[in-house]
Each structure stands twice: as C-alpha cells, then as structure tokens.
C-alpha cells in the first residue's frame, strides 16, 4: 500500500521543513551558492545517518518510548538525566523559535497584528496537542504542500535578477556577503547551527517508526531506512529552490528571509504569510506533541501536567525575551541539536556493538563538536 509510505515521508519531511528554511538565504548569501551546495549535501547526509540511527534505537524498544527512555537504556547512568534535560530544553527552544517567526508571517497578512496573530498561533498550536495524533501525517502532508506552494510563489515572483545570472554569480561573486567576524573559521562554521537546525527531524522519527510497526503488524513490508532517507533528503531540494528564489528576488536578504520579501510583488506577502503560518503550525504541533509525550511516557507525568508544560514553556521563553530569530536558530542547532546528535551516536554504538558501520559512526561527531565550538566562541566574542 503506497499511502502509508507517502504519509511517513511527509510526516518526517514536513517536520524537518520549518523555521530553519528562512535562515538559509542569508547563510547561502554569506557562503556563495557553490560552497553552500556542499553544505546542503553534507548536512542532509549527516541527518540521514542520525535519523536512521535513532529509528534503529527506537526499534529495540518493543513498547516504544522517546529520547529519555532510550537515554536511560543506552547512556551511562549519570549521563542519562543530563541528556534528557538537554533534549527537553532543545525542544522547548525549537517551539519558541516558531513563536519568534510567527509574527513576521502574520504581519504579511495583517500588518500591525503581529503579536496578536502570534498569540492566536500559539493558542491554536496548544489546542491541537489535545487531538488524536493519527492525523499528524495528513497535517504534515498539507504542510509540505504549503511549503511547495511557498517555493513556487517565490520562484514565480518577478524580481530584479534573472535565475541564470544568479546561478552564474553565486558562489563568491557579487551575491556573496563579506566574511563574518572570525575570518575563514567564522565563515566556515557560521552555517553549522542553521543547517543542523534545518535538517533535524528526530521528533517525527518516532511517529514514522509507529507507522512502520503498524504496517508490519498487518503482514506488509515497510522499508523504514529508505523512507527515512527520502524524508530527510527531500527537504534539501526544497531548501535549494527556496534559496535560489529568495536571492533572485532579494540579493541582500537578511537573517530573516520573510521580511526581505516584503514589497517584491503585490500578491506575494499575503500568499507567503498564509502558507508560512500553515507550515509553521504543523511543525509546531508535531514537536509540541513530542514534548508532551516525552514528559508523559518517559517521566510518567500525568497528561494534563505534561500538556501544560508543552503549552506554557515556549511562551515563557518568548515573553522572557528570547526573540532574535537567527541567534536562536544558531544556538538551538549549534549547541542543543549538536549535543543531541552526539548522544544518538553514543547510544547507537552501545546498542549495536557489532554493527559493520560502527567505526564510521565516529565521523559524525566532529561535525557536532565543530558546531558547539563555534557557538561557544561566538558567545564569548571570539568569532
């Protein structure tokens, strides 16, 4: 049966494609298109490996479970609660990033209503946490359709630079941003946080594994590894098209690509705002459900308290002043998601000590360590 496989790909890809996409035009503008293409390929490959490792870990637990459950099983005793706490903070920060970006989309649809619209966005995302999770695959399918519509709208909008000239100049030409502070090291490592954030989709991997179990229980095959590879790689194609479209329209795109497109075409702001809110909302709900289930299943919280934390924590961070989009994405990807990647590699190696690819798994760790090192140096003012 094809539909469950397509829904599984959509669930993973739809969760991956979200707020991170809107940081990439600025990153590509900094690196140039040619160099950025290597980053797209490399980070897609990193997360194909990480997502497949995480799926394999989940399949070792017959009763399901979330990250905290796996950490207790496969990490050293004292490390497990630390890892669980880091992942919880990561998920809450990711939800906060969606709240940071939501007002920008609302402003495109209803100028002057950004904060009010963001509150409505948060309320609708919170209410959805109480719905049955069986609809999430269809929601993410709808989210992918919305994202593709955004990309098509951006590509169709009439800009001042033709696509062929952009492709020609991209990669260090007139569209390349001057190197950031920190020189070559800063230029090379700056994209790590945003790219890690843009390709991370671990919260949806558990749902894909649930689909796989349901299909296999009925006696039908389900190529889990292939589904995860497609679901992780597909966003790279969408990102590339979006970046080309944005930089064709706004060669000086800033850290937030949404605001860079205002005034490009009369019909584009409303279209982009509406579709953007749809895709942000679907990803917000999937990640919010993951926060709730982590507290409920792994920490054995009552459902009402788990839901309350999933609802209130991101809003608390937003109200507390966490509102810089690019900075938040860089920190979430370069620190929290990098640590998550290291934890997954360590757990996978401990769970599968005789796996033929076990030795090569260490090749992923330097990527995450480099991302952490950059964010630490950046916070310290070194880059």
N, C-alpha and C positions, 0 to 999 in steps of 0.2 A: 504494500500500500504506500503510495507516494506521499500523501498529505502529511502524515506524522513526521516524516523526514524533513519535508519542507518547513513545517512548523518549528521543528527543532532547530534547523539552521536559522530561521527567522528569529527565534527566541534568543539565541546566542548573539547573532549579528545585531539585532535590534537593541540589545542591552549594551553591546560594545559601542555602537554608534550613538553618540550623545554629545554632551557638552564639550568633550575634548576636541571634536571636529572643528569648533570655532576658534581654537587656539592655533591650528595648524597653518593657516595662511601667513600669519606673522612669522612662524618658525621657518617656513619654506622661503619666505622673503629674506630672512636672515641668512640662510644657508645657500640659497640658489636652488633651482629646480633639479639640476643634475645630481648634486650631492644629496638632496632630500629624497630622491628616488631610492637611493641605497638605504636610507633610514626606514622608508616605508617597508621595503623588503625585509630588512634585518629585524625590525621590531614585530612585524607580522609573524616571522618565523619563530622568534622568541616566544610569542604568546601561543602559537600553535602548540609548541612543546609544553609550555606551562599548563595550558588548559587540558591537554591530553594527560599530563601527569596527574592533575587534580581529579580528572574523571576516573583515572585508574585507582586513585586512592579512595574515592567515593564507592567504587565498585567492590572494595574489600570489606565494606560495612553493609551487612545484609539489611540492617534497619535504617539505612540512610544516614542522616546526620549532616552537620555543617562543619565549618572550619575548626571551631573549638573542639568538637568531638574528635576530629582527626588529629589535632594537635595533642590532645590527651593520650591518644593511642600511639603516636609515632614520634613525638618530640620528647627530649629529656624532661623529667618530672617538673623541674623548676622553670623550664622554658615554656611549657605549655600555657600557663595562665598569662605570661607576658605576651606570647604570640596572640592569644585570644583577645587580650586587651587592645593590642595594636590594630588588629583587624577590625574590631568594633569601632575604634576611633576613625579608622580609614573609611569605613562605610558611612559613618555619620558625616565626615568631611565631604565625601562624594555627594551625599544628599544636599549638603549646604551649598556646594558648587552649582548644583542645579537651581537652587533658590537664588543664587547670585546672578545667574544668567537669565532667569525668567523675566525680571523687569525689563531687560533690554528688548526681548521679543514683544512683551506687552506694549511697550512704547511704540513699536512699529505699527501695531494695530490700533491702539487708543492712546495717542500722545497725552502725557500728563497723568496717566493712570498706572504707571509702572509699579509702584509699591502696592496699590490696591489690587492690581492684577496678580502680583506675586503672591499676595495673601490668599487670593482665590485659588491660584495654582497649588499652593501648599495645602489648602483645605481639601481640594479635590483629590490630591495625591494621598492625603491622610485617610479620607473616607474609603478609598479603593483598597486600603490594607485589610479591610474587613470583608472584602468579597472573596469568593472562592478562587483559588489560584489556577483553576483549569482554563480560565480564559486568557491567561497571560501570553500564551503562544500566539493567539489571534491578535492580541493587543500589540505585540511586538511586530507581527506581520504588518499591521496597519501602520506602526511606527516606521518600518522600513519603507513602505510606500510613501509616507510623508517625507522621509529623508530623500528618497529618489526624486520626489517632486521638487524639493528644495534645490537639489543639484541641477535638475533640468531647468528650473526657473532661472537660476544664476547663469547657466550656460546660454540661455536664450536671451537674456537681458542685453541690451545694446550698450556696450562700453566703448571706451576710447582707444582700446588696444586690441588688435585682432589676435586670435588664437595662434596663428603661425608665428607672429612676431614675438609673442610671449614665450613660446617654446624655444625660439631662437635665442632670446636674450636671457632666459632663465638659466641659473647655474653660475652666478658670479658676474653677470652682466649688469645692465642698468637697473634691474629689479632686485639686485642683491642689497641687503641692508648692510651698513658698516658693521664690522665685527663688534660684538658686545664687549663690555668691560671684562678683562681677563684674557684678552687676545685670543690666540688659537685655541687654548684649552676651553675658554668660555664659549667660543663659537661651536666647538665640537660637542661639548657636554650640555649646552643650553637645551637642546631638543629632547634629552633623555626623559625628563619628567613629563612634558606634554605627550610624547609618544607612548610612554608606558601607560599614562592615563587613557590615551585614546584607544589603545588596543586591549585594555584589561576588561575581562568579562566573566571573572570567576563566579560572581553571584548567580549567573544564569547557567553555569555548567551543571550545578546540582539538578536544576529543572530538566536539562537535557538528559541527564542520567536517569531521572524518573521516567521520562518518555521511553528511553531505551528499555528499561525494565518492564514497563507495561507492554510494549510491543513484543519483547522476547517471551514474556509470560504467556502470550497468546500463540506462541509457536512460530512467529515470523522473525526473520533475521533483522538486525538493526546495526549498520556499520558505524558504531559510535565514533571511532577515531576519525573516519572520513567526514562525518557530519561536523565534528568539532573543527577539523581543518578548514572546511568550507565556511563555516560560520565565523571563524576567526580571520580568514583571508579576504572574504568578501568586503569587509569594511575598508581595506586598503584601496580597493578600486574606487569605492565611493568617495573616500577622502581625496584621492588624487584628482578626480573630476571636480570636486568642490573647490579645491585649492586653485586649480587652473582657472575655474570660472571666477572666483573671487579676485584673484590677482589680475585677471584680464580687465575686470571692472574697476578695481581699486588697487593699483600697484603699490600704494603706500599704506596698505591695510595695517591696522594696529593690532594690539594683543587680543582685542575682541572683534572678530570679523563681522559681527552683526551690525555694530554701529558704523562700520566702514562702508556698508552698502546703502545707507540712507541717502536718498536723493539720486541714486543711479538711474532708476526708472520709476515712473509714477506708480506702476502696479506692483513693483517688487516688494516694498516694505510690508504691505498688508499680507501678501502671499507668504513671504518669508516668516513674518511674525506668527501667522496662524499655523503653518506647518511646523515651525520650530517648536511651538508650545506643545503640539501633539507628540512629537518625538521625545522632547524633554520629559513629558508627563509619563509616557510608557516606561522609559528607563528609570525614572524616579520611583515608580510603583514597584518594579521588579527588585530594585535594590532595597527599598523600604521593606518589602516582604522578607528579603534575606536577613535584614537586621532583626526583624521580629522573630523569624524562625530560629535565628542563632540564639537569641535570649530564651525563647520558649523551649526548643528541643534540647539544646546543649547545656544551658544553665538552669533549665527546668523552672523558668519563671512562669507565672500564670499569664494566660493570653492577654488579659486586659492590661497588665503592667508592661509586658513586652511591647504591645502596640503603643502604649503611652510614651515609652522611651523612643520608639521609632518615629513617632509623630513629633515629639517635643524637642529632641536633641538637636536636629539640624536647624530648627527655628531659633533655638537658644544661641547657637554659634552665630547665626546671621545677625540677630539682634545685638550680640556682643561685639560686632564689628568686623567679622570675617566677611569682607565684601570685595576684595581685589581678585578678579577672575583669574588672570594669568599667574599671579603669585600662588593662589590656592591650588591651581591645577599643577603647577610645577612642584609644590611641596607634597601634594597628595600622591602624585606619580613618582617623584624622585625619592621620597622617603617611605611613605606607608606602603605603596604598591611594590616598591623595590624590596622592602623587608618581607612582604607577603610572598614575593617570588622566591626569595631565599628560603623561607620556611617551607614552601611547597617542594623545592628541590631536595631539601634535607629530609623531609618526611617521605618523599617518593623513594629516595635512596635507602632509607631504613625499612620501608615496606617491601621493596623489591631488591634485596641484596645481591641477587644473582642475575639480574636483568642484563642482557647483552649490551644495552646502551647506557649502563650505569656510569661508566667512566666519563663519557662525553657530557653527562648532565652538568658536570662542574663548569663547562664552558659558558653556561648561562649566568653563573654567579658574578663574574667580573662586570657584566653589564649592569647588574643591580648595584654593585658596590660603587661603580663609577657614578651612577645617578645619585646615590646617597652622598658621596664625597662632594659632588658639585653643589648640592643643596646646602650642605653644611658650610662649605666655603662661601657660598652666596650669602647665607645668613650672617656669616662672620665678616662680610665685606671684602673677601679676598678675590671674588670674581663678580 
